[in-house]
Structures are given as C-alpha cells and as structure tokens.
Amino acid sequence: MSRILVAGGAGYAGSHACLHLAEAGHEPVVFDNFSTGWREAVQFGPMIEGDLANPEDLAAAFAQVRPDGVMHFAARSLVAESMEMPEVYWRANVTGTLNLMEAAVKAGVGAVVFSSSAAVYGETSLALIGEDAPVVPSNPYGSSKLAAEALIRDVCRRYGIACGVFRYFNIAGADEQARIGEWHRPETHLIPLVVQVALGQRQEICVYGADYPTPDGTCVRDYLHVTDLAQAHVIGMDRLLAGKGDFTLNLGSGRGWSVREVIDHVRQVTGHPVPERLNGRRAGDPARLVCDGARACGVLDWQPQHAELARMIADAWRWAQTSGFSR
Ligand SMILES: NC(=O)c1ccc[n+]([C@@H]2O[C@H](COP(=O)([O-])OP(=O)(O)OC[C@H]3O[C@@H](n4cnc5c(N)ncnc54)[C@H](O)[C@@H]3O)[C@@H](O)[C@H]2O)c1
C-alpha cells in the first residue's frame, strides 16, 4: 500500500483517481483549495484544504502526510479564460507546480504523476496524434501545461524522483455507481452540457460550425471514460514506484466522435429531446483531435474498458440524474 497525495483530488479526474487508488489498496489524501472541486467528491480518504500558491500549505501537508507519491491534477483549465488572463494561468499552472515540486523534493517523494493535456499539441492536422507529434500549443493553457511538464521532468531528474506525464484528450462519463461524476463550474465540456439539455436544465446545445472537413461537418474529438483514465493513473503510479521507468503518454480511446454523433447518442441514451442551435465556428477549434493511444496501452499494459460513447453517456446521465453535489 502506498500513500498518495492527490493535488486537485476534489475535482473530476482527481476524485475518480482517489476512488481507484483506494480500490487498489492505496491511501489517497486529497490536497485541494476547492476553487473548482467539491467537498462531496472527497469520499475515499482524508482531505487537507490548501492552495498550491501557498508554499506553507504544501509544507504542512507533506509533513503531515509523508506521501510515497504525488498525483497532480490541480490546475486552471479553461482555454478561453487563459487567452484573457495568460499571467494568471502561468502563475497557477507553472508556479503552482513549482511550489508542489519543491515541497515534494523536500519531503523525499518517490514518484510524481502529472495531468497534462492534448492542448500541448496545438492545432494539428494529423489524423492520429502520437506522443512524437510536434508540441506547438495555441493558447496559454496549453503553454502552461507544456512548461509544467518540462519543470517536473527537470526537477525529477535532478532529485531521482520517478516521473509520469499523461496528456489527456477529453475525459467523459462518471463512476458507474454515480458516487462521483463530472461537474465543472462553469461547465464547458460537451457531454455534460448536452446531458443538461436532455435534463431540461439548459434550453439548447450550441453547435459551433457544421462546415468542417469531417463526415458530418462538425468537429471530431476523442473521449476516454474517466474510469479508464483513473485506472491508467493507478497503474502508472504503481509502475513508477516499482522503478519501472519514467513515461510521457497520451491518454485517449483512439476513436473520434463528432459533435453531432455525441448529441445523437445523448438523444438515444436518454430518450429526451435535445434542441440544437447552429452557430459559426469558434476561433481555434481544430476540425479533428484524435489520440494515438497505442504507446500508453503498451507501456501500461492497459486498455480502455469503457470505450463505447453510449456507455460514457449512460454513466454521465445516471450521475446527472442522481448526484447530490451542491448545485
Ligand atoms: N477534463 C478534461 O477533459 C481534461 C482534459 C485534458 C486535461 N485535463 C487536466 O486534468 C486535470 C484535472 O481536470 P478536471 O477536469 O478534473 O478539473 P477540475 O477543475 O474538476 O479539478 C481540478 C481540481 O484542482 C483544484 N485546484 C485548482 N487549483 C488549485 C490550487 N491552486 N490549489 C489546490 N487545488 C487546486 C480544484 O479545486 C479542483 O478540485 C487538470 O490539470 C486539467 O488541465 C482535463
């Protein structure tokens, strides 16, 4: 059993990682400032309230927890906001990560797993995006993630800390028992937005552009079930703590779904109408972003188990209907 400090463990991805760490016999300890996370999502281990911006909070947390490893999910992650406030994103995502790494070094942590993003690749026209694709972020969110990756690798190399970087595409779905799920504030992700329309909480879903060079003209994205993502994190952390080598891996399903396909799946799964409104393209939305996930499957000896879009939507729907987070 290992004790893992989970920075951002009250958020969407982090809370599912805590669930699967606990199920694997590890002890997750959440470190979170609840800026976008939820106290109700902390169900699988203790919690320490603190902010990556405050080195004292981190020093106290590491002294109390003495973790074997760190998972780092805490970030600001709204692309449009990052265009408006780049300096805020660099401070939160880079300086915050530097503070975390300095505390991890002082505490003698053995391994760090970092949540990076496909945003590091920018606007590519590649049919499938592998880890060797050029990294050319097209917004400050992506730049700050790329810089945080580099700083984590440098610090880990110097101090002998095992280091794993995961670049996610889009995460979707929820715990199948609906104990936790996706609830961002504000919500910007397509599947929860469409589910909210099906629930009658929103009037319509906006489709931004239907003239892309894709089969139905709408943008195509890769979705990975959050349970698969969480399990990859547990395997990755175990691998690092066992000294099996550092990694930088894409996490995705390797399958693209268009905006229209997502909306149609929500109609089918929920049986509810989903009115849509067609708007013009949004600046900076590439036509297609699909992950080449082969390397992660090989390195981790892992396969997504819930790769069907209908399954992700069914779990998101169950969660949206039954969840009790303070809304
Ligand atoms: N959701 C996605 O589809 C997606 C895709 C690619 C990458 N990512 C990355 O995965 C990570 C998790 O994403 P998510 O969707 O779970 O986000 P989230 O907003 O649900 O979770 C982030 C958590 O970090 C906490 N946090 C933020 N700043 C903090 C700080 N300064 N100190 C302490 N805690 C802080 C928040 O309160 C929240 O609990 C992020 O780093 C994000 O960039 C997410």
The ligand as a Tripos MOL2 file, in Angstrom:
@<TRIPOS>MOLECULE
LIG
   44    48     1     0     0
SMALL
NO_CHARGES

@<TRIPOS>ATOM
      1 N1        -11.4280   17.3040  -18.0210 N.am      1 LIG1
      2 C1        -10.7690   17.0920  -19.1500 C.2       1 LIG1
      3 O1        -11.3780   16.6560  -20.1630 O.2       1 LIG1
      4 C2         -9.2700   17.3290  -19.2210 C.ar      1 LIG1
      5 C3         -8.6320   17.2050  -20.4570 C.ar      1 LIG1
      6 C4         -7.2520   17.4080  -20.5230 C.ar      1 LIG1
      7 C5         -6.5380   17.7190  -19.3760 C.ar      1 LIG1
      8 N2         -7.1830   17.8580  -18.1880 N.ar      1 LIG1
      9 C6         -6.3780   18.2010  -16.9940 C.3       1 LIG1
     10 O2         -6.7190   17.3100  -15.9670 O.3       1 LIG1
     11 C7         -6.6670   17.9620  -14.6940 C.3       1 LIG1
     12 C8         -7.9580   17.7580  -13.9540 C.3       1 LIG1
     13 O3         -9.0370   18.2460  -14.7380 O.3       1 LIG1
     14 P1        -10.5170   18.2060  -14.1680 P.3       1 LIG1
     15 O4        -11.4120   18.2110  -15.3370 O.co2     1 LIG1
     16 O5        -10.6110   17.1560  -13.1460 O.co2     1 LIG1
     17 O6        -10.5760   19.6450  -13.4630 O.3       1 LIG1
     18 P2        -11.3400   20.0840  -12.1300 P.3       1 LIG1
     19 O7        -11.4480   21.5750  -12.2120 O.co2     1 LIG1
     20 O8        -12.5670   19.2980  -11.9360 O.co2     1 LIG1
     21 O9        -10.3110   19.7000  -10.9840 O.3       1 LIG1
     22 C9         -9.2020   20.4980  -10.6120 C.3       1 LIG1
     23 C10        -9.0840   20.4250   -9.0920 C.3       1 LIG1
     24 O10        -7.9170   21.1450   -8.6830 O.3       1 LIG1
     25 C11        -8.2730   22.0230   -7.6080 C.3       1 LIG1
     26 N3         -7.3550   23.1690   -7.6650 N.ar      1 LIG1
     27 C12        -7.2540   24.0720   -8.6680 C.ar      1 LIG1
     28 N4         -6.3050   24.9870   -8.3720 N.ar      1 LIG1
     29 C13        -5.7930   24.6250   -7.1520 C.ar      1 LIG1
     30 C14        -4.7770   25.1950   -6.3280 C.ar      1 LIG1
     31 N5         -4.1110   26.3010   -6.6510 N.pl3     1 LIG1
     32 N6         -4.5020   24.5750   -5.1480 N.ar      1 LIG1
     33 C15        -5.1790   23.4470   -4.7880 C.ar      1 LIG1
     34 N7         -6.1520   22.8770   -5.5370 N.ar      1 LIG1
     35 C16        -6.4460   23.4710   -6.7090 C.ar      1 LIG1
     36 C17        -9.7150   22.3870   -7.8590 C.3       1 LIG1
     37 O11       -10.4090   22.8490   -6.7190 O.3       1 LIG1
     38 C18       -10.2690   21.0600   -8.3710 C.3       1 LIG1
     39 O12       -10.6740   20.2360   -7.3040 O.3       1 LIG1
     40 C19        -6.3420   19.4230  -14.9820 C.3       1 LIG1
     41 O13        -4.9620   19.6110  -14.7520 O.3       1 LIG1
     42 C20        -6.6800   19.5850  -16.4460 C.3       1 LIG1
     43 O14        -5.8540   20.5640  -17.0510 O.3       1 LIG1
     44 C21        -8.5330   17.6680  -18.0840 C.ar      1 LIG1
@<TRIPOS>BOND
     1     1     2 1
     2     2     3 2
     3     2     4 1
     4     4     5 ar
     5     4    44 ar
     6     5     6 ar
     7     6     7 ar
     8     7     8 ar
     9     8     9 1
    10     8    44 ar
    11     9    10 1
    12     9    42 1
    13    10    11 1
    14    11    12 1
    15    11    40 1
    16    12    13 1
    17    13    14 1
    18    14    15 2
    19    14    16 1
    20    14    17 1
    21    17    18 1
    22    18    19 2
    23    18    20 1
    24    18    21 1
    25    21    22 1
    26    22    23 1
    27    23    24 1
    28    23    38 1
    29    24    25 1
    30    25    26 1
    31    25    36 1
    32    26    27 ar
    33    26    35 ar
    34    27    28 ar
    35    28    29 ar
    36    29    30 ar
    37    29    35 ar
    38    30    31 1
    39    30    32 ar
    40    32    33 ar
    41    33    34 ar
    42    34    35 ar
    43    36    37 1
    44    36    38 1
    45    38    39 1
    46    40    41 1
    47    40    42 1
    48    42    43 1
@<TRIPOS>SUBSTRUCTURE
     1 LIG1         1 GROUP 0 **** ****
